[in-house]
Amino acid sequence: MNSRRRCYRSLVRILGIYVVLSAVALVMCAPFMWMLASSVKPNEDIFAYPPAWLPSRITFQHYEKAFSHSAFPRYFLNSFVVAGTATIVNLFFCSLAGYAFAKLDFFARDVIFMLILGTMMIPVHVTLVPLFIITKRFPFCGGNNALGVGGTGLINTYGGLLVPYLLSVFGVFMVRQFCATIPDELREAARIDGAGEFDVYWRIMLPLIKPVLATLSIFVFTTAWDDFLWPLVITNSDSMRTVQLGLQVFQMQHAADWGPLMAATVVVTMPVLVVFVIGQKHFVQGIATTGLKG
């Protein structure tokens, strides 16, 4: 009898947890569902009162109008170039730095690591002006001389858009914590077999840290793809805008073209969802195992 009661209580508890989680998931998904429904509604349904979730008829005119804007494909190209390049660069340099801080023994290693971590406490808005000055005065770019004066530097270029995303301190921390969980015996065995330090990193460590690299790629891609402030500061021409700036095309001074805006937002959201779905398995594994040691 007691065992039945315990099983019954466990079943009720599990059922309650699933009900609560389902309700929370529904609340979280509601804005996205409304955005998707509005993107295929005719204008009269979007502004109907009381509002209805389902459209009276499905239309793709908003998608056609959104992509008929001549510059919108260019916005997508710019965002893919910036987010993709930032992801690849971070995967390489963060994995190198994380491996070095976790496995190599050099002078003041822990102190340097703590100083690097300390930069995470600096607000992004504090670094905005220094980043802009660095970008504008980059030597030998945009007409600048060796001292970084005389031209525009990296302003309104892909290089300028990439400056804040070239290295993630959080990524270095994640990789370092993950590498610390890997036994040193693997590295020592490779050294005995004659492998150099870079060979140990490339052939031994890199395949083992794929889960945390998948997690890092999701974070970096999403950050670069969704950023609005830095592209707004560093670009001054329509040809270099990213998709987040491009969405402002549908927002006028006193009104917004909600249909095309919803359609464009749906399409802009898709790459992030695809990246997350592809790396979801490794993402969960990387989050679950990062920081267990060290």
Order of alpha helices (4+ residues) and beta strands (2+ residues): alpha-alpha-alpha-alpha-alpha-alpha-alpha-alpha-alpha-alpha-alpha-alpha-alpha-alpha
